[in-house]
């Protein structure tokens, strides 16, 4: 049996592991039936265990005993550029009357994020979201032409023709919001034609889906809309709790957990990130399907350094998800 580089302890063995759940493989000892592996707790490198290889081989023990962890893709930190009348801005809780302008040169800003290590860029056409009109197309084309990293765009994409036009101009992904609620069949058709290039943006206010630049609130539960697209070949769901957006007060973890559990499509968190600790708080949700996070104002304000964020939750990190207290975990 080829041994995994990482293992998770399941409830039945947590008493043996002192409650630590995630372990990395250090090496092997012995031969034949006495062969064991040495595992090291990720949260405490001084705590090590010897586990018989046969115990790891028994599939019937994977749930009550040990489970191999497949290699994980690092969580992406995705800088955001919100475009309003050709400028980089941020809105507070989606309010167009509470605008902070950061730059009048979106191409230079996009290049700056790329140079700092960003692996993807998130664009929002705020004019398009509010009016449905392609006011910022010149800036969008200039950004995609200047960057070598993939770029995704949302805001005002409400027809198949508009989505096709944007994909043809160099964008890697197109995000559909309002149309996902009003014409879900159109989203499914586009996803079938462009697998892994269509994203559904689900913006929620009090748990209900908001549309048209967050101006209108529907009666549809955000989780129900996520569930609607669970079987579609979408690239991701971008899930935003409007109450947290632009506040720097932290993400709504309960909302994100609900969205991740509702659909098999990967979830990208959006809204509320204000510190590195907020980014780290998302890691326990990674196993449930939260694969990335969009960060805006905190990067512009300098509250979060992109390089530090990438090191903390990106590739190369030493990740563990803190377990529940031992008494709860095994009780």
Buried (B, 14 or more C-beta within 10 A) or exposed (E): EEEBEBBBBBBEBBEEBBBBBBBBBBEEEEEEEEEBBBBBBBBEEEBEBEBBBEEBEEEEBBEEBBBBBEEEEBBBBBBBBBBBEBBBBBBBBBEBEEBBEBBEBBBEBBBBBBEBBBBBBBBBBBBBBBEBEBBBBEBBBBBBEBBEBBBBBBBBBBBBEBBBBBBEEBBBBBBBBBBBBEBBEBBBBBBEBBEEBBBBBBBBBEEBBBBBBBEEBBEBBBBEBBBBBEEBBBBBBBBBBBBBBBBBBBBBBEBBBBBBBBBEBBBBBBBBBBBBEBBBBBBBBBEEBBBBBBBBBBBBEEBBBBEEBBBBBBEEBEBBBEBEEBEEBBE
